[in-house]
Amino acid sequence: MAGNRIIYIRERIQQQTSDIYSTLTLPYQLRIKHTQRNYLDNDEDVIVALPQGTRLYDGDLLRSEDDLIIEVKSALEPVCQAHSDAITQLHYACYYLGLRHVPAQLTENVLIYQDTERATPIMEQFNFEVKQVDAVFEPIPMQLQANRQF
């Protein structure tokens, strides 16, 4: 929206730097897309074309073709939270969500997932108290990446 300039990003970098040009805030569904057109948080046009299979995480740094450093931020988005002190039950629910290809994020006593037709019957089966909130969604990858530590 700011002029005709389009910033092209083709690389994720590992080194830390304080020379951040702008940020790119994305929900989960866009952080798993390796190619997309979007807007930086300063309203500049950006085209992201990373290698296939690249998944972006909060805090990742990207370098544009003209050497600008862009930091990825995870957006708040509507998710469901199931809380339980029965950790084993949360693990079972996470397992069944995974069987149905529903991404899930498991923290100490909370299972976080995006509300879908496939997830609702599973959560009803376990009788969890589920509440909808706006939160950052960083689910467990279906296939762990070799270069990430979890």
Order of alpha helices (4+ residues) and beta strands (2+ residues): beta-beta-alpha-beta-beta-beta-beta-beta-alpha-beta-beta-alpha-beta
